Amino acid sequence: MYVWRKLLIGVLLFALLVAPTQTFAFLDVPPQNSHHLNILKLADEQIINGYADDRFRPNAKVTNRQAALMLARALQLENTNAKAPKFKDVAKTDSAYKAIAATTAKGIFPDGEKFNPNAFISRASMARALQRAFNVQRGTQTYAIKDVPSSHWAYQYVMPLVTTGISTGYADKTFKPSEGVTRAQFASFLNRAL
């Protein structure tokens, strides 16, 4: 009886060691997608989610609400009892309220009258959020960006990300700071920052 118990425990331990980890696959993110591995890694870590139809919608734009949720999960701030922000457009009953409050209390997002939770986050605002969330310092790479000169408000946030390789500009040496960030882009930027 004792030998059988030891054998059973050994088999169970072996099975646990060789069991594959949970891997999410999204129907619309094939392996040849340049963001594929970043998306899968963050999905496995439950930092990002797909939709009920097993799709990720990689080209959909990220809202401020979604960015706050993903950053709160990445930094494990979801259950933080943070100071209430001043936003008039985020009710305490909002499902993302805790994430928005926690990321705002950490200085990742600026506190103010409006958060605009359903508005798309711009690439400039995404750069600010990631730079503040991870305290990214300017890297050694040299990189010139035509549309984010040193006089641009986001320069201090964009340059640390592009000179460390967390974020990238476009082939024409622009960053397109006013454009929205896609879900695939945000996943890659966030995974690199982590």
Salt bridges, closest charged atoms under 4 A:
GLU45 OE2 - LYS41 NZ 3.01
ASP53 OD2 - ARG55 NE 3.96
ASP53 OD2 - ARG57 NH2 3.42
GLU78 OE2 - ARG73 NE 3.42
ASP94 OD2 - ARG65 NH2 2.26
ASP172 OD2 - LYS176 NZ 3.69
